[in-house]
Amino acid sequence: MSWIRSRKLPLFERIPVRWRIAITTAGLTLLILVCFALVLGQVVGNRIRSDFRDELRSAARSLAAETSVSTDPVYGEIVQKSPPLRAFALPEDAQIKVLDQYGRPLAGTNPGIGLGAPTRGIHDVGDLSVATEPITAVGSLPAYVQYARPDAGTSDTVSRLWFFLGAGVLGGTLLALLAGLAVADRAMRPVKALTGLASRISRTRDPSERIPVPATDDEVGELARTMDGMLQALDEAHSEREQSLERQREFVADASHELRTPLTSIHANLELLQAAEVGSADDKHAVDSALASTKRMSGLVSDLLLLARADAGRKAATKDLDLATIAAGALEEVQPIAGGRRIESHLDGPLPLEGNPDELHRLIRNLLENAVRHTPEQTTVELTARRDGDEALLEVLDDGPGIPADMEDQVFDRFVRGEGPADTASGGGSGLGLAIVRAVAESHGGSVSAGRSIYGGARFSVRLPLEQAPEQTAKERGNAAQRL
């Protein structure tokens, strides 16, 4: 299959279908017209030349019948009697000579022109065609009449015939090409409509659209009915899949919510056991281990619950808050685990917006923890928050090893772990931290992106819509009232 896809198609197969149909139609028409023109030109040309020769012979015979040659009884000279030669030759612009039996000229229209020896039949002399006929008058001496006419007119007529035949062939071929294009375009119009609809469905990914089925019972109608049936099947499968996914989202959200209560209870009981300091050292080690596992499980359940709510479209309760204050609180929480890394902050507040403080705190904390996890010691991590037009721009930058170029679009996918030699945190993480960042940003009407920072390391940018100040809203209302 790969070889079939990679091989180069012939030139004709790369031409659009309607042009292929038109070219094929025009080619067949050209072949038919060329054969017809060759046969017709040959037949008509031969007929024109034959008529010309027949006219020469007829004129020569007519003149020979009216001409006589005799000997004058008084002077003994040869006497020739015939119609006026110039008058006979003038209508056809011909040349005439009367020869005795020895080929000596007795009379003629132009003594300076030789028409050759008297040879029975038709022969060519220069650009003249000469017809020679013996004189058949009663009592005439043996003699000949030569009647000659230029064949340039006949050649011109044959040339014009071939010209008109060639023009007819080219004109007929052009008309066949245009007619083929028109017919092919009309025939391909339903297919183009189906192609456009299929492209729109592919672009919108909405299989609920329906294909109009033509009333004609031909191949195009069968194709339209087949595609419409396929879309119906895809729409039903899509609906079933969406319902199944919706049930899964509801289940994950409900299950995650229900798991939080027993995990909270287990966590509290384990903390009580740890604080009681009773039992042997092995018991204390088991309690510490169970408490650590419970903390990890509680964090994972919280992450899954947040993502499940985002998938199910459930929004948490929101209120007016200051993003700069939330960022400062998240920074204080992450500072103890930074180790030898230096965390700098540039928070230009206030940045008022409507959102859930816990989720936004989780977003900023995850970004900072991600920077701490994936950078070596002595790295500088920078947290900035500022106003950028109608949005709040929050960025976390570092001068560490950065993000691999092929993972900048994948780091926000779930369960993607960018582990490397610079990672210092144990456990490897769950691969949900940056997925939560994207889910929280999108649930607040914002966006998130990753790239390379100005220091050569990683850069994570979050944009969130800001709330308009009351005085700004009043000013905009006043401007709108003035425009009205």
Backbone torsions as a table, in degrees:
resi	resn	phi	psi	omega
1	MET	NA	-39.3	-179.6
2	SER	-64.9	-35.1	179.1
3	TRP	-67.9	-37.9	179.6
4	ILE	-65.1	-39.5	-179.6
5	ARG	-69.9	-34.9	-173.0
6	SER	-83.4	-21.2	-176.5
7	ARG	-70.3	147.7	-176.1
8	LYS	-82.7	131.4	-179.7
9	LEU	-74.8	150.2	173.9
10	PRO	-60.2	158.9	-176.4
11	LEU	-59.7	-42.2	-176.9
12	PHE	-63.7	-34.4	-178.7
13	GLU	-76.6	-13.4	176.7
14	ARG	-88.5	-6.2	177.5
15	ILE	-81.5	143.3	177.4
16	PRO	-54.5	151.8	-173.1
17	VAL	-60.6	-43.5	-176.0
18	ARG	-64.9	-33.3	175.2
19	TRP	-70.7	-35.9	176.8
20	ARG	-62.6	-42.8	178.7
21	ILE	-63.2	-45.8	-178.9
22	ALA	-64.6	-41.2	179.9
23	ILE	-66.4	-40.7	178.2
24	THR	-63.3	-44.6	178.0
25	THR	-61.4	-46.5	179.7
26	ALA	-64.9	-36.7	178.6
27	GLY	-65.0	-44.0	177.0
28	LEU	-64.1	-41.6	177.8
29	THR	-62.3	-42.1	178.1
30	LEU	-60.3	-43.7	179.8
31	LEU	-62.3	-44.2	-179.9
32	ILE	-65.1	-45.4	-178.4
33	LEU	-66.9	-37.0	178.5
34	VAL	-64.1	-45.7	177.6
35	CYS	-61.5	-44.3	179.4
36	PHE	-63.6	-42.7	-179.3
37	ALA	-65.7	-39.2	178.7
38	LEU	-62.8	-46.4	-179.8
39	VAL	-65.7	-47.8	-178.4
40	LEU	-63.9	-43.7	179.8
41	GLY	-62.3	-40.5	179.6
42	GLN	-66.1	-45.3	-178.0
43	VAL	-66.6	-48.8	-177.8
44	VAL	-67.7	-39.2	178.1
45	GLY	-62.1	-44.3	177.1
46	ASN	-62.9	-37.5	-179.8
47	ARG	-67.5	-39.3	178.3
48	ILE	-63.3	-44.6	179.0
49	ARG	-65.7	-39.4	179.0
50	SER	-64.5	-41.8	177.7
51	ASP	-63.1	-39.6	178.2
52	PHE	-60.9	-44.5	179.3
53	ARG	-66.4	-39.3	178.3
54	ASP	-63.3	-39.0	177.3
55	GLU	-64.5	-40.6	176.9
56	LEU	-59.8	-49.3	-178.7
57	ARG	-63.0	-42.6	-179.0
58	SER	-62.2	-43.0	179.2
59	ALA	-65.3	-42.3	-180.0
60	ALA	-64.2	-41.3	179.2
61	ARG	-66.8	-41.0	179.5
62	SER	-62.5	-43.0	178.9
63	LEU	-68.0	-39.8	179.4
64	ALA	-63.5	-33.1	-179.9
65	ALA	-72.6	-24.2	-177.6
66	GLU	-99.1	-0.8	-176.5
67	THR	-110.1	143.2	176.1
68	SER	-139.7	149.6	179.2
69	VAL	-125.6	127.8	-179.3
70	SER	-142.9	172.4	-179.5
71	THR	-103.9	131.4	179.2
72	ASP	-70.4	122.4	-176.8
73	PRO	-67.3	-22.3	-177.9
74	VAL	-86.6	-53.4	-174.7
75	TYR	-95.7	-15.1	179.3
76	GLY	75.7	16.2	180.0
77	GLU	-94.9	158.2	178.4
78	ILE	-80.3	130.1	-178.6
79	VAL	-114.6	132.4	180.0
80	GLN	-114.2	128.9	177.0
81	LYS	-120.0	126.8	-179.5
82	SER	-160.2	166.7	173.4
83	PRO	-61.4	161.2	177.5
84	PRO	-56.2	117.7	-173.6
85	LEU	-65.0	-40.2	-178.4
86	ARG	-66.3	-40.3	177.5
87	ALA	-65.9	-36.0	179.6
88	PHE	-69.6	-33.3	-176.3
89	ALA	-88.8	-21.8	-170.7
90	LEU	-61.8	-43.4	-176.6
91	PRO	-59.8	-30.4	-176.5
92	GLU	-107.4	4.6	-177.1
93	ASP	54.4	49.1	-174.7
94	ALA	-100.6	170.3	174.2
95	GLN	-119.7	135.3	-175.6
96	ILE	-130.0	139.6	173.3
97	LYS	-138.1	144.5	173.6
98	VAL	-114.1	123.8	-175.1
99	LEU	-119.2	148.0	173.2
100	ASP	-80.0	-175.7	-175.1
101	GLN	-66.7	-16.5	179.1
102	TYR	-97.5	4.5	178.7
103	GLY	85.9	11.9	178.7
104	ARG	-86.5	135.2	-177.2
105	PRO	-69.9	132.3	175.7
106	LEU	-101.4	-34.9	179.7
107	ALA	-160.4	163.8	178.6
108	GLY	-179.1	165.1	179.8
109	THR	-79.7	-27.8	-179.3
110	ASN	-145.2	99.4	-176.5
111	PRO	-60.5	-24.5	-176.3
112	GLY	-78.3	-7.6	-178.3
113	ILE	-104.7	125.4	175.4
114	GLY	-95.3	135.9	-178.9
115	LEU	-110.0	13.4	175.9
116	GLY	85.2	176.8	-179.1
117	ALA	-69.2	152.1	179.9
118	PRO	-70.7	96.4	179.4
119	THR	-111.5	125.9	-177.1
120	ARG	-60.7	134.5	179.4
121	GLY	108.5	-151.5	-177.2
122	ILE	-123.0	130.9	175.2
123	HIS	-138.6	161.6	-176.7
124	ASP	-102.1	136.3	173.9
125	VAL	-129.8	105.4	-175.5
126	GLY	64.4	-128.3	178.4
127	ASP	-96.0	14.6	179.9
128	LEU	-107.2	143.5	171.3
129	SER	-105.5	123.6	-171.3
130	VAL	-112.4	127.1	175.1
131	ALA	-108.5	126.5	-178.2
132	THR	-113.8	129.3	179.8
133	GLU	-135.0	139.4	176.1
134	PRO	-74.1	148.9	178.3
135	ILE	-74.5	129.5	-173.8
136	THR	-114.2	10.4	-179.6
137	ALA	-65.3	146.2	-179.3
138	VAL	-68.2	130.7	178.4
139	GLY	82.4	4.4	-178.5
140	SER	-86.9	147.9	172.8
141	LEU	-71.0	158.3	176.7
142	PRO	-60.4	126.2	-179.5
143	ALA	-160.0	172.7	-175.9
144	TYR	-134.1	152.4	173.5
145	VAL	-118.4	129.1	176.0
146	GLN	-111.2	125.8	179.5
147	TYR	-121.0	119.9	-174.4
148	ALA	-126.1	141.1	175.3
149	ARG	-138.6	146.5	176.6
150	PRO	-69.2	140.4	179.5
151	ASP	-94.0	11.1	179.7
152	ALA	-62.7	-38.3	179.0
153	GLY	-62.7	-40.4	178.4
154	THR	-65.7	-42.5	178.9
155	SER	-64.4	-39.1	177.6
156	ASP	-63.7	-40.1	179.4
157	THR	-64.0	-43.1	178.7
158	VAL	-66.0	-38.7	178.4
159	SER	-63.7	-43.5	177.4
160	ARG	-62.9	-36.3	176.6
161	LEU	-59.8	-47.8	179.4
162	TRP	-65.4	-35.6	178.2
163	PHE	-62.8	-47.3	-179.3
164	PHE	-66.6	-35.8	176.7
165	LEU	-64.9	-43.1	177.7
166	GLY	-63.6	-42.4	177.2
167	ALA	-62.6	-38.8	177.5
168	GLY	-64.1	-38.8	178.1
169	VAL	-63.7	-47.0	180.0
170	LEU	-65.7	-42.6	178.4
171	GLY	-63.6	-43.7	178.0
172	GLY	-63.2	-38.2	178.4
173	THR	-65.9	-42.4	178.1
174	LEU	-63.1	-43.8	177.3
175	LEU	-62.3	-39.4	178.2
176	ALA	-64.5	-37.6	178.3
177	LEU	-64.7	-46.0	-179.9
178	LEU	-65.6	-41.8	178.3
179	ALA	-64.9	-39.1	177.6
180	GLY	-63.5	-40.2	177.1
181	LEU	-63.2	-43.3	-179.7
182	ALA	-64.2	-45.1	-179.5
183	VAL	-66.3	-43.6	179.9
184	ALA	-64.6	-40.3	178.6
185	ASP	-63.7	-40.7	177.9
186	ARG	-66.5	-38.8	179.7
187	ALA	-70.4	-33.0	-177.0
188	MET	-88.0	-6.2	-177.4
189	ARG	-59.4	-45.8	176.2
190	PRO	-62.5	-35.9	179.3
191	VAL	-67.2	-38.7	176.8
192	LYS	-64.1	-38.2	177.5
193	ALA	-63.9	-42.0	177.5
194	LEU	-64.1	-39.6	179.3
195	THR	-64.5	-43.7	178.2
196	GLY	-62.2	-41.2	178.6
197	LEU	-66.5	-40.9	177.8
198	ALA	-63.3	-38.3	177.5
199	SER	-65.5	-40.3	179.2
200	ARG	-65.8	-39.8	178.0
201	ILE	-65.7	-39.9	178.0
202	SER	-64.9	-33.7	-179.3
203	ARG	-76.2	-41.3	-177.9
204	THR	-89.7	-14.1	-177.8
205	ARG	54.5	40.0	179.9
206	ASP	-118.3	96.9	-179.2
207	PRO	-79.2	4.5	-179.4
208	SER	-77.8	-12.2	178.3
209	GLU	-68.8	153.6	-177.6
210	ARG	-118.2	147.5	-179.6
211	ILE	-93.7	126.0	176.7
212	PRO	-66.1	122.9	-177.4
213	VAL	-90.7	121.9	179.0
214	PRO	-66.8	156.1	-178.6
215	ALA	-73.7	-22.1	-177.8
216	THR	-69.9	144.3	-179.7
217	ASP	-101.6	63.3	179.6
218	ASP	-120.3	-166.1	-176.4
219	GLU	-65.1	-37.5	179.7
220	VAL	-66.5	-42.0	176.9
221	GLY	-62.0	-40.3	177.6
222	GLU	-64.4	-40.2	177.4
223	LEU	-62.9	-43.4	-179.9
224	ALA	-63.2	-43.4	178.6
225	ARG	-63.8	-38.8	179.7
226	THR	-65.7	-44.4	179.8
227	MET	-67.1	-37.0	178.8
228	ASP	-65.6	-40.9	175.9
229	GLY	-63.8	-38.2	177.8
230	MET	-64.4	-41.6	178.7
231	LEU	-64.8	-38.8	177.6
232	GLN	-61.8	-43.5	178.3
233	ALA	-64.3	-41.5	178.4
234	LEU	-65.2	-38.8	179.3
235	ASP	-63.9	-43.0	178.0
236	GLU	-64.2	-43.4	178.4
237	ALA	-64.0	-39.2	178.8
238	HIS	-64.0	-42.7	179.2
239	SER	-63.7	-43.5	178.5
240	GLU	-62.2	-40.4	-179.5
241	ARG	-67.2	-40.8	178.6
242	GLU	-64.0	-39.8	177.9
243	GLN	-64.7	-41.7	178.8
244	SER	-63.8	-43.5	178.6
245	LEU	-65.0	-37.8	178.4
246	GLU	-63.8	-41.0	176.8
247	ARG	-64.7	-38.0	178.2
248	GLN	-65.1	-41.9	179.2
249	ARG	-62.7	-44.4	179.1
250	GLU	-61.2	-41.2	-179.8
251	PHE	-64.9	-45.3	-178.9
252	VAL	-63.3	-42.5	179.9
253	ALA	-63.7	-45.4	-179.6
254	ASP	-67.0	-43.0	-178.9
255	ALA	-64.4	-42.8	179.3
256	SER	-62.9	-39.5	179.0
257	HIS	-64.8	-41.9	-179.0
258	GLU	-70.3	-28.1	-179.7
259	LEU	-73.6	-22.2	-175.7
260	ARG	-66.7	-36.8	-177.7
261	THR	-64.3	-54.0	179.2
262	PRO	-63.8	-34.5	179.1
263	LEU	-66.3	-39.1	176.4
264	THR	-62.6	-40.4	178.2
265	SER	-64.9	-45.3	179.0
266	ILE	-62.2	-42.8	-180.0
267	HIS	-61.0	-42.3	179.9
268	ALA	-65.7	-42.8	179.9
269	ASN	-64.5	-39.5	178.8
270	LEU	-67.0	-35.3	176.5
271	GLU	-66.9	-35.6	176.0
272	LEU	-65.1	-43.6	178.1
273	LEU	-62.8	-39.1	179.8
274	GLN	-67.0	-37.2	-180.0
275	ALA	-75.3	-25.4	-177.9
276	ALA	-69.9	-27.2	179.5
277	GLU	53.1	48.5	176.3
278	VAL	-114.0	158.0	179.0
279	GLY	92.5	179.0	-177.3
280	SER	-79.9	176.5	178.8
281	ALA	-64.9	-35.9	178.1
282	ASP	-65.3	-37.7	178.2
283	ASP	-64.7	-42.5	179.5
284	LYS	-63.6	-39.2	178.8
285	HIS	-64.4	-39.6	178.5
286	ALA	-65.1	-40.3	178.8
287	VAL	-65.1	-43.4	179.1
288	ASP	-61.8	-43.1	179.6
289	SER	-64.6	-42.9	179.4
290	ALA	-65.9	-36.9	179.4
291	LEU	-66.4	-40.9	177.9
292	ALA	-64.2	-42.9	178.5
293	SER	-64.5	-37.2	178.8
294	THR	-65.8	-38.9	178.3
295	LYS	-63.2	-44.2	178.7
296	ARG	-63.5	-41.5	-179.9
297	MET	-65.9	-39.2	178.4
298	SER	-64.3	-41.6	177.4
299	GLY	-63.3	-42.0	179.2
300	LEU	-64.7	-42.0	178.4
301	VAL	-63.8	-39.8	178.0
302	SER	-62.9	-42.3	177.8
303	ASP	-63.0	-45.8	179.6
304	LEU	-63.3	-38.2	179.2
305	LEU	-64.5	-42.3	179.1
306	LEU	-63.6	-44.9	-179.8
307	LEU	-67.6	-38.4	179.4
308	ALA	-64.9	-38.6	176.7
309	ARG	-65.1	-39.4	178.5
310	ALA	-65.2	-42.0	178.3
311	ASP	-64.1	-38.8	-178.0
312	ALA	-80.8	-2.7	179.8
313	GLY	77.2	16.6	178.7
314	ARG	-86.4	123.2	-180.0
315	LYS	-101.3	137.3	178.1
316	ALA	-75.3	164.1	179.6
317	ALA	-63.8	138.3	-177.8
318	THR	-119.2	162.3	176.0
319	LYS	-157.3	169.8	178.0
320	ASP	-74.0	133.3	-178.1
321	LEU	-150.8	173.9	179.2
322	ASP	-113.6	116.8	-177.1
323	LEU	-63.5	-33.8	179.8
324	ALA	-64.0	-38.3	178.4
325	THR	-67.2	-41.6	177.7
326	ILE	-61.9	-42.3	-179.8
327	ALA	-64.0	-39.0	179.0
328	ALA	-64.9	-40.0	178.0
329	GLY	-65.2	-42.2	178.0
330	ALA	-64.4	-36.2	178.9
331	LEU	-64.5	-42.1	177.5
332	GLU	-62.2	-34.7	-178.7
333	GLU	-72.2	-32.6	-177.1
334	VAL	-87.8	-21.9	-175.2
335	GLN	-53.9	-40.5	-178.5
336	PRO	-64.8	-24.6	-178.2
337	ILE	-98.7	8.8	-177.2
338	ALA	-74.0	-21.2	-179.9
339	GLY	66.2	-132.1	-179.3
340	GLY	-83.3	5.9	179.5
341	ARG	-83.0	146.7	178.6
342	ARG	-102.8	124.2	-179.3
343	ILE	-107.8	118.4	177.7
344	GLU	-107.9	151.2	-179.8
345	SER	-135.6	143.0	174.9
346	HIS	-135.2	91.7	-174.6
347	LEU	-109.4	106.0	-179.4
348	ASP	-96.5	90.7	-179.1
349	GLY	-102.7	-180.0	-3.8
350	PRO	-79.0	154.6	176.7
351	LEU	-124.2	82.4	-173.7
352	PRO	-75.4	132.9	174.3
353	LEU	-154.8	166.7	178.4
354	GLU	-102.6	122.8	-178.3
355	GLY	-169.9	-177.4	178.3
356	ASN	-95.3	118.5	-174.9
357	PRO	-64.1	-37.3	-179.2
358	ASP	-64.7	-43.9	-178.2
359	GLU	-68.5	-40.4	177.9
360	LEU	-68.2	-35.0	174.4
361	HIS	-62.5	-43.0	178.0
362	ARG	-63.2	-39.6	179.5
363	LEU	-59.0	-50.4	-176.4
364	ILE	-69.4	-40.0	179.6
365	ARG	-63.3	-40.5	179.1
366	ASN	-63.3	-38.9	178.5
367	LEU	-65.1	-42.7	179.5
368	LEU	-67.9	-43.0	178.0
369	GLU	-63.0	-36.2	177.9
370	ASN	-63.6	-40.7	178.1
371	ALA	-65.7	-39.6	179.4
372	VAL	-67.4	-39.7	-175.8
373	ARG	-67.7	-37.9	-169.6
374	HIS	-106.4	21.0	175.5
375	THR	-128.9	149.3	178.5
376	PRO	-77.3	173.4	176.4
377	GLU	-60.5	157.3	-179.3
378	GLN	67.9	14.7	176.7
379	THR	-84.8	147.3	175.9
380	THR	-100.8	125.4	177.2
381	VAL	-111.7	132.0	-176.2
382	GLU	-120.0	128.1	176.5
383	LEU	-112.0	121.1	179.7
384	THR	-125.3	146.9	175.3
385	ALA	-145.7	125.5	-177.3
386	ARG	-154.0	168.5	178.0
387	ARG	-86.8	135.4	176.8
388	ASP	-133.0	87.0	-175.7
389	GLY	71.4	-125.5	178.3
390	ASP	-92.2	13.1	-177.0
391	GLU	-125.5	156.4	170.0
392	ALA	-98.3	127.4	-179.4
393	LEU	-107.5	115.1	178.2
394	LEU	-114.2	128.3	-177.1
395	GLU	-133.4	144.6	172.7
396	VAL	-122.2	117.7	-177.3
397	LEU	-122.4	155.6	175.3
398	ASP	-149.7	168.1	177.9
399	ASP	-110.8	32.6	179.1
400	GLY	-83.1	-156.9	-176.7
401	PRO	-70.7	-17.7	177.9
402	GLY	84.5	-178.1	-178.7
403	ILE	-98.6	135.1	174.4
404	PRO	-56.9	143.8	-174.5
405	ALA	-60.9	-31.0	-177.1
406	ASP	-86.5	4.0	-178.2
407	MET	-118.8	4.1	-177.2
408	GLU	-63.6	-30.1	179.1
409	ASP	-93.1	-7.7	-175.4
410	GLN	-105.8	-13.9	-173.6
411	VAL	-65.0	-21.0	-179.6
412	PHE	-91.6	0.4	175.1
413	ASP	-75.8	157.2	-177.2
414	ARG	-75.7	143.1	176.1
415	PHE	62.9	26.4	173.2
416	VAL	-96.2	121.4	-178.1
417	ARG	-114.8	119.2	178.0
418	GLY	-92.3	61.1	-176.5
419	GLU	-76.4	144.4	-179.7
420	GLY	-160.8	-176.7	-177.4
421	PRO	-66.7	-20.1	-179.8
422	ALA	-84.4	-9.0	-178.4
423	ASP	-69.1	135.1	-177.9
424	THR	-118.4	-21.6	-179.1
425	ALA	-76.2	140.8	179.7
426	SER	-85.2	158.1	175.6
427	GLY	97.1	-21.6	175.9
428	GLY	78.1	-14.5	-179.8
429	GLY	75.0	170.8	-178.0
430	SER	-95.3	-10.9	-177.5
431	GLY	78.4	18.5	-178.6
432	LEU	-112.6	-6.0	-174.0
433	GLY	-60.5	-53.1	-178.5
434	LEU	-74.6	-26.5	173.8
435	ALA	-64.0	-37.4	176.0
436	ILE	-66.4	-38.7	177.6
437	VAL	-56.9	-48.1	-179.8
438	ARG	-65.8	-42.4	-178.8
439	ALA	-62.0	-42.0	180.0
440	VAL	-67.6	-42.8	-179.2
441	ALA	-62.1	-44.7	-179.0
442	GLU	-69.3	-34.8	178.4
443	SER	-68.0	-19.6	176.8
444	HIS	-99.5	14.4	178.2
445	GLY	77.3	18.5	-178.0
446	GLY	-113.1	-162.8	-178.9
447	SER	-148.7	164.8	-179.5
448	VAL	-140.3	146.3	179.1
449	SER	-145.8	159.5	-179.9
450	ALA	-129.0	150.4	178.8
451	GLY	-172.1	-155.9	-178.0
452	ARG	-103.3	135.5	-178.3
453	SER	-82.4	170.8	178.9
454	ILE	-69.3	-15.0	179.1
455	TYR	-93.6	-0.4	179.4
456	GLY	97.0	-8.7	-179.6
457	GLY	-95.7	-147.7	-177.6
458	ALA	-90.7	152.6	176.0
459	ARG	-137.6	126.0	176.0
460	PHE	-119.4	124.0	-176.6
461	SER	-118.5	133.2	177.7
462	VAL	-123.1	128.9	177.2
463	ARG	-115.7	128.5	-179.4
464	LEU	-130.9	140.1	179.9
465	PRO	-70.7	134.8	179.7
466	LEU	-88.7	155.6	173.0
467	GLU	-80.4	143.3	176.4
468	GLN	-79.3	140.1	177.5
469	ALA	-67.2	150.0	-178.9
470	PRO	-57.5	-40.7	-179.0
471	GLU	-67.5	-32.0	177.5
472	GLN	-68.7	-41.0	178.3
473	THR	-63.5	-41.7	178.3
474	ALA	-63.7	-38.8	179.5
475	LYS	-65.2	-41.2	178.0
476	GLU	-64.8	-38.1	177.0
477	ARG	-63.8	-40.7	178.3
478	GLY	-63.0	-40.4	178.0
479	ASN	-65.2	-39.2	178.0
480	ALA	-64.3	-39.1	178.8
481	ALA	-65.2	-38.2	178.8
482	GLN	-66.2	-38.2	178.5
483	ARG	-64.9	-35.8	178.2
484	LEU	-69.8	NA	NA
